[in-house]
Amino acid sequence: MNTKKLNMLSKEKIKEALKILKSLYPNAESELNYRSPFELLISTILAAQCTDKRVNKVTKELYKKYNNPESFLRLTEEQLGELIKSCGFYRMKSKNILKTCRILVEKYDSRVPTTIEELMKLPGVGRKTANVVVSNAFGQDAIAVDTHVFRVSNRIGLANSDNVLETEEQLMENIDKRLWSDAHHWLIYHGRRICKARRPQCEVCPVSKVCLYYKNNVLKSN
């Protein structure tokens, strides 16, 4: 018997959990500010190990002067690093962003590629970033598993894995494809607002009625 399945909600309960999340966050969308696929790509690279709020503060000024690959390539790594310093890991991010910009100019006519596979070949772009871009910039069905999606989906029982890729695969299997992108945002919003890392607010969480974490940890401790 598959023990992973035992620690996962049934298809019916998963649908119920998603219905609750949808009602909680009907207008959920990316909280990164961007006006083009390129700006979203850069913002998502900057968002690694950084909050969207901090990234938005940095890019509000950054994109006034630099909002396409050519304009970024006028900067040195050191100059860009100073502009994005507060986002953390700025030296590596600066190097990756400029390498990515050069590839976009030389290989893609300064346009952001539209497939996950092509995006993942760009420096600084992992699977999560690629999923975010194709979903939000190009309207493709995708589930980007960031720290919030990983934590919340495994707590609730939409997935059961300690591995990010496996979690993504399980979510893709358990959630209707048409809901992938929306579910990604619902889980992020829930993770930021209620199902927090250190102190999940189970007592006020509408999802608790189906949540495995609540059933196995909170109720049993009371």
C-alpha positions in Angstrom: 0.0 0.0 0.0 1.2 3.5 -0.9 1.8 5.3 2.5 2.1 8.6 0.6 -1.5 8.2 -0.5 -2.5 7.5 3.1 -1.1 10.9 4.2 -2.9 12.7 1.4 -6.4 13.9 1.2 -8.9 12.1 -1.0 -9.8 13.6 -4.4 -13.1 14.8 -2.9 -11.4 16.4 0.1 -8.8 18.1 -2.2 -11.7 19.6 -4.2 -13.2 20.8 -1.0 -10.0 22.4 0.2 -9.5 24.1 -3.1 -13.0 25.4 -3.0 -12.4 26.9 0.4 -9.1 28.5 -0.8 -10.8 30.0 -3.8 -13.5 31.6 -1.7 -10.8 33.0 0.6 -8.7 34.5 -2.2 -10.9 34.9 -5.3 -8.7 37.6 -6.7 -5.3 36.1 -5.9 -2.5 37.0 -8.3 1.2 37.6 -8.4 2.3 40.1 -5.7 5.3 41.1 -7.8 4.8 44.3 -9.7 5.7 44.1 -13.4 4.6 45.4 -16.8 6.2 42.9 -19.2 7.4 39.3 -19.3 11.0 40.6 -19.0 10.2 42.6 -15.8 8.5 39.6 -14.3 11.5 37.4 -15.2 13.9 39.8 -13.5 11.7 40.3 -10.5 11.3 36.6 -10.0 15.1 36.1 -10.1 15.4 38.8 -7.5 12.7 37.3 -5.3 14.8 34.2 -4.6 15.4 34.3 -0.8 13.7 37.7 -0.7 10.2 39.0 -0.1 8.0 40.3 -2.9 7.6 43.5 -1.0 11.3 44.2 -0.9 11.7 43.3 -4.6 8.9 45.7 -5.5 10.5 48.4 -3.6 13.8 47.9 -5.5 12.3 47.4 -9.0 10.0 50.5 -8.6 13.2 52.6 -9.1 15.2 50.0 -11.1 12.6 49.7 -13.9 12.4 53.5 -14.4 15.8 53.3 -16.1 16.3 49.6 -16.9 13.3 47.6 -18.3 14.7 45.6 -21.2 17.8 43.4 -21.8 19.7 46.1 -23.7 19.4 48.7 -20.9 20.6 46.2 -18.3 23.6 45.4 -20.4 24.8 49.0 -20.1 25.5 48.2 -16.4 28.5 46.4 -15.0 28.0 43.6 -12.4 29.1 45.9 -9.7 26.7 48.7 -10.8 23.7 46.4 -10.9 24.7 44.8 -7.7 24.5 48.2 -5.9 21.0 48.7 -7.3 19.7 45.3 -6.1 21.8 45.0 -3.0 18.9 44.9 -0.5 17.4 41.9 -2.3 20.2 39.7 -0.9 22.7 37.5 -2.8 23.2 40.5 -5.0 26.5 39.5 -6.5 25.2 36.2 -7.8 21.9 37.7 -8.9 23.7 40.5 -10.7 25.9 38.1 -12.6 23.0 35.8 -13.5 20.8 38.7 -14.6 23.4 40.2 -16.9 24.2 36.7 -18.4 20.5 36.1 -19.0 20.1 39.5 -20.6 22.9 38.8 -23.0 21.4 35.4 -24.0 18.0 37.1 -24.5 19.6 39.7 -26.8 21.8 37.2 -28.8 19.4 34.2 -29.0 15.9 35.5 -28.5 15.8 38.9 -30.1 15.5 40.4 -26.6 12.3 38.5 -25.9 11.6 36.1 -23.0 11.2 32.5 -24.2 7.8 31.0 -23.6 8.6 27.5 -22.6 9.7 26.1 -19.2 12.5 24.2 -20.9 14.0 27.2 -22.6 13.6 29.4 -19.5 15.4 26.9 -17.3 18.5 27.2 -19.5 18.9 30.9 -18.5 21.3 31.7 -15.6 19.5 32.1 -12.3 16.3 30.5 -13.6 15.2 27.3 -11.9 11.9 25.4 -12.3 10.0 27.6 -9.9 11.0 30.8 -11.7 10.2 29.3 -15.1 6.8 28.2 -13.9 6.0 31.6 -12.5 6.9 33.3 -15.8 5.0 31.0 -18.1 2.0 31.1 -15.8 1.8 34.8 -15.1 3.3 36.3 -18.2 2.1 33.8 -20.9 -1.1 32.4 -19.3 0.0 28.8 -19.4 -1.2 26.3 -16.8 1.6 25.7 -14.3 2.2 25.2 -10.6 5.3 27.0 -9.2 6.3 25.4 -5.9 7.9 28.1 -3.8 8.4 27.8 0.0 4.7 28.7 0.7 3.2 26.3 -1.8 5.5 23.5 -0.6 4.7 24.1 3.1 0.9 24.7 2.7 0.2 21.9 0.2 2.0 19.3 2.3 0.4 20.5 5.5 -3.1 20.4 4.1 -2.7 17.1 2.4 -2.8 18.2 -1.2 0.6 16.6 -1.5 2.9 14.4 0.7 6.6 14.8 0.0 9.7 16.3 1.4 10.9 17.0 -2.2 9.9 20.1 -4.2 9.8 18.4 -7.6 7.7 15.5 -6.3 5.4 18.0 -4.6 4.9 19.7 -7.9 4.2 16.4 -9.7 1.7 15.4 -7.0 -0.1 18.8 -7.2 -0.3 18.4 -11.0 -1.9 15.0 -10.5 -4.3 16.0 -7.7 -5.5 19.4 -9.1 -7.4 20.0 -12.3 -5.0 21.4 -14.9 -7.3 24.5 -15.4 -6.8 25.4 -11.7 -3.0 25.0 -11.5 -2.1 28.6 -11.8 -4.9 29.8 -9.6 -4.1 27.1 -7.0 -0.5 28.3 -7.0 -1.7 31.8 -5.9 -4.3 30.6 -3.4 -1.6 28.5 -1.6 0.9 31.4 -1.6 -1.8 33.8 -0.2 -2.8 31.3 2.4 0.8 30.7 3.4 1.5 34.4 3.9 -1.7 35.2 5.7 -2.8 32.2 7.7 -0.8 29.0 7.3 2.5 30.6 8.3 5.8 28.8 8.7 6.3 29.0 12.5 2.8 29.6 13.8 0.0 28.5 11.6 -3.2 30.1 12.6 -5.2 26.9 12.6 -7.8 28.3 15.0 -9.1 30.8 12.4 -8.3 28.7 9.3 -11.4 27.7 7.3 -9.4 24.9 5.7 -8.8 23.2 9.1 -12.0 21.2 8.6 -10.2 19.1 6.0 -6.6 19.8 6.8 -4.4 16.8 7.8 -2.0 18.9 9.8 -4.9 20.2 11.9 -6.3 16.7 12.3 -3.0 15.0 13.1 -1.2 17.8 15.2 -3.7 20.3 16.6 -6.7 18.2 17.4 -4.6 15.3 18.9 -2.7 17.7 21.1 -5.9 19.1 22.6 
